[in-house]
């Protein structure tokens, strides 16, 4: 490891695991492992250094790719070479779950800490206090998931605090403009309610145009009907499920 001109900020346990891996892997696998650990250390408790702050405006994918390119150059110079998986610019599935990225999920608990990095040692940026809120999972590391909420805030949460149950917010961008809830997936169907922006509901089905959503309004009235798929935050335009 002394041949690499950069410092890996690792706990003793991680350093021991890395050493075990390096002693039994081929040289090209060594770079893969270094890439994985270095990307993780990028979100260490040292995340307030100047280099991090200069990159704050960039997406997590852009930052990870920058680290990968730097490691690739170092490996080439050291004669080790970097295998294709570690150099992939984009990953279609999560490294921990093997599920698609990005994807929507929902908060399982009514108290979820959003952290700056993937460990409990990182500072809490925000505390969500409503179970069922939809979030978008955009990255994974071990038992942690990087999420984005409807307002664009991003951070890391434990995977055990997330659920695969599909929920959505009604037009959070719509200010005070209500969205019609219809009895059938048809513009001509009777309107059974007017849902205000940010009303939360459970998504039962989507057919690329309409979604059936059920829930409870601000005053406690239960609703069950159809809204245009484009009026929900928590589903993609190409989502189709029942």
Secondary structure, DSSP 8 states (H G I E B T S, - for coil): -TTSSS-----HHHHHHHHHHHTTS-HHHHHHHHHHHHHHHTTSTTTTSHHHHHTTTS-HHHHHHHHHHHHHHHHHHHT----HHHH-S--SB-TTT--BSSEEEEE-SS-EEEESSSSTTS-EEEEE--TT-EEEEEEEETTEEEEE-TT--EEEEEGGGEE---EEEE-TTSTT--EEEESSSSTTS-EEEEE-TT-EEEEEEEESSEEEEEEE-TTS-EEEEEEEGGGEESS-TT-EE-
